[in-house]
Amino acid sequence: MTDSEHEKKSGLPIPPLKVVYSGRVQGVGFRWTCQRISKRHAVTGTVKNLADGTVELFADGEPDEVQRFLSEIEAKMHGNLRDIHITPAEESQTFRTFQILR
């Protein structure tokens, strides 16, 4: 599947992706949940709290695997989420693991 075919099929840009979650996402174990879910998927990246009360996540890996990872986060934390904003990661970053940044 080409990159453009993937984007049409999934609706997601091609990884690496920057995802910003808003709602009740700080102080509820959101970052730890993301890290735990990442262990079940072949993804790398980071997750951290932002000063404005949102959570920023970077995810990289095979497009379908990243999509499954993000879908599992959304399913697990849906009651806490008000909005999810997904864009291509602007910065050129290489991730070795998936980790929580402080």
URKABEL-V160239 format. One line per field, one symbol per residue. ss: DSSP state (~ for helix, > for strand, _ for the rest). Layout:
# URKABEL-V160239
ss->???
This chain:
# URKABEL-V160239
ss->__~~~~~~~~______>>>>>>>______~~~~~~~~~____>>>>>>>_____>>>>>>>_~~~~~~~~~~~~~~~~~~>>>>>>>>_________>>>__
